[in-house]
Amino acid sequence: MRLTTVRRAYALVLALVVLLLGPLGVHANGIGTVFVMNEGDGTVTVLDGVNHLAVERVRVGAGPRAGAVSTDMRFVWVANRDGGNLSVLDRTTYTVVAGIPLGGKPEGVLFDPDGERVYVTDSAGNAVKVVELSSSSVVQTVPVGKAPIGIAISPDGAQLAVANPGSNTISLLTRGALASVAEVPVGVEPLDVAFAGAAKLFVTVQGGVAVVDTAQRRITQVLTSCAGPREIAVTLDGRDLYVACHDANALAIFDTATGNPIKTLPVGRGPTAVAIAEDNRWAFVTNADDGTLTVINTTTREVKSIAAVGQRPIGVLAAGRPITPVQFRVDVPAVVELPRTGVGRTTEPGRQLGAKIVAGLGLGLAPVAAGMEWLRRRRMRRLRAPGGAKPGQHGGEPPPSAIP
């Protein structure tokens, strides 16, 4: 190998490093963020929305199960089932800035489109509690079925749907007056709901996913290609339905128009929650039994990566970039956060991830640099040895043209 060849190879490697570090450093900031609620250790793991790597982990309340992002995208509200309260997480500092006591067992949480109210299902109180942002307090309690968990709002914003596993029904509420207009039997133990149109609702029940016509208030179809369905999500274009199949350790994808199965993907153990990214490019599945998050490309419908998150991750949401701040009127004691060994600690995830990439590449390039230096010294020894190769010769090595 010629010295010039070694130098060229070294320059090429350095050029590739610079080329890679530039885009990665920019992409790490992301256009959004993924939040995973870890029921087992009372934390929320924060992942970068582009590289899907953990950048922070924050302690919230006891038994966090679900979360929702405020309409200005700056705050994440987390329902702590075992703690009977809500934790409000500031996305700019990754700290809890407010705690709102509710009582009961908060399960699902949903922001109203007007950004002024939050709906929280209370499985112990058989109700939906309405929290007003301006006062950070419960201003209304709406009775529904027994042990409500999942909650969703129709695309036209006209009605809310609530899954009641204790009564094997869904409750339909008018959004304006928040009055219950119907309670529809849907099957055994409905857990989650998702709209795919103003009057088309998907509901997970034991044995499948019920398709409900909310205008006619009846089941029109049951999708059965999923063992132990838990939570569901509809892609932003309304075309695909993603279902976490807990008993099969899989994710099932259905066509929302026909109900036909499209694909089934293996994920982690005990998949529970599903969320779609704000740009519709990714789907996220929490695997409660092995503490991981599976990332799926919604275009190719293939698994992209798996990330470790926390103990028993049971809820997930994807949020876009923050817009404007919101002021809260609740003072709470400082929240002690977890040690962050192995997790980024800067408030700029892009820099932290970039530093990790630089360190990793540096470690990887060290053996390469050492090998190049050894080749250089070997070349010089041959040139200096009596009877050694003269400049322009190859010192007993085969000419370049003979090297395969």
Secondary structure, DSSP 4 states (H G I P E B T S, - for coil): --HHHHHHHHHHHHHHHHHHHHHHHHHTT-SEEEEEEETTTTEEEEEETTT--EEEEEE-SSSEEEEEE-TTSSEEEEEETTTTEEEEEETTTTEEEEEEE--S-EEEEEE-TTSSEEEEEETTTTEEEEEETTTTEEEEEEE-SSS---EEE-TTSSEEEEEETTTTEEEEEETTT--EEEEEE-SS----EEESSSSEEEEEETTEEEEEETTTTEEEEEE-SSSSEEEEEE-TTS-EEEEEEGGGTEEEEEETTT--EEEEEE-SSSEEEEEE-TTSSEEEEEETTTTEEEEEETTTTEEEEEEE--SSEEEEEEEE---S--------PPPPPPP-TTS--SS-HHHHHHHHHHHHHHHHHHHHHHHHHHHHHHHHHHHHSTT-PPTTS-TTSPPGGG--
